């Protein structure tokens, strides 16, 4: 389990990381990262405009998957009854 010093060290060196990314690096839960940062006066500065490439790829994949489901539903509605 990560300790607060590991979390703070990773955050201070990489302030652009999300709580999930920090948690993955140090081996804990994102909730622990957020609580530790808050207790120690650190603030996550994340917005969609500065998402990591990994987050952007994951979001793009999720949107493609959702689009495929919606297209299949539309095709089913448009298909004539056989």
N, CA, C and O of each residue as an XYZ file, in Angstrom:
328
protein
N       0.851     -1.192      0.000
C       0.000      0.000      0.000
C       0.880      1.233      0.000
O       1.897      1.296      0.691
N       0.475      2.194     -0.775
C       1.227      3.438     -0.882
C       1.095      4.257      0.391
O       0.109      4.152      1.120
N       2.108      5.074      0.640
C       1.990      5.997      1.755
C       1.864      7.416      1.208
O       2.037      7.654      0.013
N       1.563      8.339      2.092
C       1.285      9.700      1.647
C       2.491     10.327      0.969
O       2.332     11.137      0.055
N       3.690      9.967      1.398
C       4.885     10.563      0.805
C       5.050     10.147     -0.656
O       5.480     10.947     -1.487
N       4.708      8.901     -0.966
C       4.772      8.442     -2.353
C       3.759      9.208     -3.211
O       4.081      9.669     -4.306
N       2.545      9.335     -2.701
C       1.500     10.055     -3.441
C       1.930     11.496     -3.685
O       1.836     11.989     -4.809
N       2.398     12.173     -2.643
C       2.802     13.569     -2.780
C       3.994     13.723     -3.714
O       4.059     14.676     -4.491
N       4.934     12.790     -3.642
C       6.106     12.841     -4.508
C       5.707     12.725     -5.985
O       6.166     13.502     -6.822
N       4.851     11.750     -6.290
C       4.412     11.576     -7.686
C       3.627     12.807     -8.142
O       3.837     13.297     -9.251
N       2.733     13.303     -7.301
C       1.954     14.485     -7.662
C       2.856     15.697     -7.900
O       2.689     16.414     -8.887
N       3.808     15.925     -6.997
C       4.675     17.100     -7.123
C       5.539     17.044     -8.378
O       5.849     18.079     -8.967
N       5.928     15.839     -8.789
C       6.724     15.690    -10.007
C       5.866     15.675    -11.274
O       6.352     15.980    -12.363
N       4.583     15.316    -11.123
C       3.693     15.172    -12.285
C       2.318     15.745    -11.971
O       1.351     14.987    -11.903
N       2.196     17.047    -11.778
C       0.915     17.627    -11.357
C      -0.203     17.501    -12.398
O      -1.368     17.751    -12.090
N       0.143     17.122    -13.605
C      -0.868     16.972    -14.645
C      -1.601     15.642    -14.564
O      -2.616     15.461    -15.237
N      -1.108     14.704    -13.752
C      -1.728     13.386    -13.662
C      -3.052     13.441    -12.911
O      -3.252     14.279    -12.032
N      -3.940     12.542    -13.270
C      -5.219     12.404    -12.556
C      -5.009     11.557    -11.312
O      -3.963     10.929    -11.149
N      -5.998     11.542    -10.444
C      -5.904     10.714     -9.235
C      -5.798      9.233     -9.615
O      -5.107      8.471     -8.938
N      -6.467      8.828    -10.676
C      -6.388      7.425    -11.118
C      -4.986      7.076    -11.607
O      -4.476      5.991    -11.329
N      -4.372      7.993    -12.329
C      -3.018      7.735    -12.832
C      -2.004      7.678    -11.688
O      -1.111      6.830    -11.687
N      -2.146      8.579    -10.721
C      -1.247      8.553     -9.568
C      -1.456      7.259     -8.792
O      -0.490      6.606     -8.397
N      -2.711      6.889     -8.575
C      -3.025      5.662     -7.837
C      -2.405      4.445     -8.510
O      -1.867      3.565     -7.839
N      -2.482      4.398     -9.817
C      -1.915      3.270    -10.549
C      -0.403      3.210    -10.359
O       0.166      2.127    -10.217
N       0.240      4.362    -10.357
C       1.701      4.396    -10.211
C       2.171      3.985     -8.825
O       3.219      3.353     -8.689
N       1.418      4.332     -7.805
C       1.880      4.049     -6.443
C       1.192      2.845     -5.805
O       1.597      2.403     -4.730
N       0.160      2.312     -6.452
C      -0.496      1.106     -5.954
C      -1.525      1.342     -4.868
O      -1.495      0.699     -3.819
N      -2.427      2.261     -5.122
C      -3.504      2.520     -4.163
C      -4.766      2.899     -4.926
O      -4.800      2.828     -6.154
N      -5.784      3.296     -4.209
C      -7.040      3.700     -4.840
C      -7.048      5.200     -5.113
O      -6.425      5.964     -4.376
N      -7.746      5.631     -6.163
C      -7.840      7.064     -6.466
C      -8.415      7.874     -5.305
O      -8.042      9.029     -5.105
N      -9.320      7.269     -4.548
C      -9.903      7.970     -3.400
C      -8.834      8.330     -2.374
O      -8.860      9.412     -1.788
N      -7.889      7.405     -2.165
C      -6.790      7.664     -1.228
C      -5.932      8.818     -1.739
O      -5.513      9.681     -0.967
N      -5.674      8.827     -3.055
C      -4.888      9.911     -3.650
C      -5.582     11.250     -3.423
O      -4.955     12.204     -2.963
N      -6.873     11.325     -3.742
C      -7.607     12.586     -3.584
C      -7.613     13.055     -2.134
O      -7.401     14.234     -1.852
N      -7.856     12.124     -1.221
C      -7.892     12.488      0.201
C      -6.513     12.947      0.678
O      -6.400     13.927      1.415
N      -5.480     12.244      0.259
C      -4.121     12.598      0.672
C      -3.733     13.972      0.146
O      -3.161     14.786      0.872
N      -4.046     14.223     -1.109
C      -3.722     15.535     -1.685
C      -4.483     16.639     -0.965
O      -3.918     17.687     -0.651
N      -5.755     16.407     -0.707
C      -6.574     17.413     -0.030
C      -6.049     17.689      1.381
O      -5.935     18.846      1.786
N      -5.731     16.630      2.126
C      -5.223     16.796      3.497
C      -3.889     17.533      3.530
O      -3.529     18.134      4.542
N      -3.160     17.482      2.418
C      -1.840     18.093      2.380
C      -1.791     19.346      1.518
O      -0.724     19.765      1.069
N      -2.966     19.943      1.291
C      -3.034     21.223      0.613
C      -2.724     21.211     -0.867
O      -2.387     22.249     -1.436
N      -2.834     20.056     -1.500
C      -2.592     19.965     -2.947
C      -3.947     19.889     -3.650
O      -4.921     19.372     -3.104
N      -3.981     20.411     -4.858
C      -5.218     20.405     -5.636
C      -4.950     19.818     -7.010
O      -3.999     20.200     -7.692
N      -5.802     18.888     -7.402
C      -5.715     18.345     -8.758
C      -6.244     19.394     -9.723
O      -7.343     19.919     -9.544
N      -5.469     19.689    -10.727
C      -5.880     20.668    -11.740
C      -6.134     19.933    -13.038
O      -5.291     19.911    -13.935
N      -7.295     19.338    -13.123
C      -7.631     18.567    -14.320
C      -8.840     19.171    -15.007
O      -9.808     19.579    -14.366
N      -8.760     19.214    -16.283
C      -9.903     19.613    -17.089
C      -9.826     18.833    -18.388
O      -8.769     18.298    -18.722
N     -10.920     18.758    -19.125
C     -10.877     18.014    -20.383
C      -9.811     18.527    -21.334
O      -9.311     17.777    -22.173
N      -9.461     19.793    -21.208
C      -8.465     20.373    -22.102
C      -7.060     19.895    -21.849
O      -6.205     20.035    -22.723
N      -6.785     19.334    -20.686
C      -5.428     18.854    -20.436
C      -5.421     17.378    -20.048
O      -4.612     16.947    -19.226
N      -6.312     16.624    -20.635
C      -6.357     15.183    -20.396
C      -5.116     14.538    -20.996
O      -4.566     15.020    -21.986
N      -4.688     13.450    -20.388
C      -3.520     12.737    -20.889
C      -3.877     12.007    -22.181
O      -5.053     11.755    -22.444
N      -2.880     11.668    -22.984
C      -3.156     10.909    -24.212
C      -3.884      9.595    -23.929
O      -4.768      9.198    -24.688
N      -3.516      8.924    -22.842
C      -4.198      7.677    -22.493
C      -5.677      7.929    -22.222
O      -6.528      7.177    -22.699
N      -5.993      8.969    -21.469
C      -7.394      9.290    -21.184
C      -8.146      9.631    -22.463
O      -9.294      9.222    -22.636
N      -7.511     10.371    -23.356
C      -8.159     10.717    -24.619
C      -8.448      9.471    -25.445
O      -9.521      9.352    -26.036
N      -7.492      8.537    -25.488
C      -7.702      7.290    -26.237
C      -8.832      6.462    -25.621
O      -9.666      5.909    -26.338
N      -8.853      6.380    -24.287
C      -9.915      5.628    -23.617
C     -11.279      6.258    -23.865
O     -12.265      5.549    -24.067
N     -11.340      7.574    -23.848
C     -12.604      8.264    -24.111
C     -13.038      8.037    -25.554
O     -14.213      7.785    -25.817
N     -12.108      8.123    -26.477
C     -12.429      7.901    -27.883
C     -12.959      6.483    -28.104
O     -13.935      6.292    -28.829
N     -12.323      5.494    -27.485
C     -12.787      4.114    -27.628
C     -14.189      3.958    -27.055
O     -15.044      3.313    -27.662
N     -14.422      4.541    -25.901
C     -15.741      4.460    -25.275
C     -16.800      5.079    -26.172
O     -17.890      4.528    -26.327
N     -16.482      6.220    -26.761
C     -17.443      6.886    -27.643
C     -17.696      6.066    -28.905
O     -18.829      5.997    -29.382
N     -16.645      5.440    -29.452
C     -16.836      4.580    -30.633
C     -17.739      3.400    -30.295
O     -18.620      3.037    -31.074
N     -17.508      2.802    -29.118
C     -18.339      1.674    -28.691
C     -19.800      2.093    -28.547
O     -20.699      1.376    -28.985
N     -20.035      3.250    -27.934
C     -21.396      3.751    -27.763
C     -22.033      4.072    -29.111
O     -23.219      3.815    -29.317
N     -21.255      4.629    -30.022
C     -21.774      4.947    -31.352
C     -22.191      3.673    -32.082
O     -23.211      3.657    -32.771
N     -21.407      2.608    -31.935
C     -21.739      1.345    -32.595
C     -23.063      0.790    -32.073
O     -23.865      0.266    -32.845
N     -23.290      0.903    -30.774
C     -24.540      0.436    -30.183
C     -25.707      1.258    -30.723
O     -26.744      0.700    -31.082
N     -25.545      2.572    -30.783
C     -26.617      3.435    -31.287
C     -26.902      3.166    -32.759
O     -28.061      3.169    -33.173
N     -25.875      2.937    -33.544
C     -26.084      2.629    -34.962
C     -26.815      1.304    -35.131
O     -27.675      1.182    -36.004
N     -26.490      0.321    -34.318
C     -27.183     -0.969    -34.389
C     -28.655     -0.803    -34.030
O     -29.519     -1.427    -34.646
N     -28.942      0.033    -33.039
C     -30.345      0.285    -32.678
C     -31.079      0.982    -33.816
O     -32.219      0.635    -34.126
N     -30.437      1.956    -34.437
C     -31.065      2.670    -35.551
C     -31.322      1.720    -36.711
O     -32.380      1.770    -37.339
N     -30.351      0.851    -36.997
C     -30.537     -0.132    -38.074
C     -31.702     -1.053    -37.780
O     -32.476     -1.393    -38.674
N     -31.826     -1.459    -36.521
C     -32.932     -2.359    -36.147
C     -34.287     -1.670    -36.309
O     -35.267     -2.315    -36.684
N     -34.349     -0.389    -36.035
C     -35.608      0.360    -36.168
C     -35.954      0.534    -37.654
O     -37.114      0.422    -38.050
N     -34.924      0.809    -38.469
C     -35.150      1.051    -39.889
C     -35.405     -0.219    -40.687
O     -36.017     -0.164    -41.754
N     -34.946     -1.357    -40.189
C     -35.056     -2.617    -40.929
C     -36.523     -2.987    -41.102
O     -37.296     -2.952    -40.145
N     -36.900     -3.341    -42.322
C     -38.287     -3.762    -42.530
C     -38.530     -5.111    -41.851
O     -37.637     -5.954    -41.763
N     -39.744     -5.285    -41.384
C     -40.097     -6.568    -40.763
C     -40.033     -7.659    -41.792
O     -40.526     -7.502    -42.910
N     -39.432     -8.761    -41.425
C     -39.309     -9.872    -42.371
C     -40.448    -10.834    -42.228
O     -40.507    -11.832    -42.945
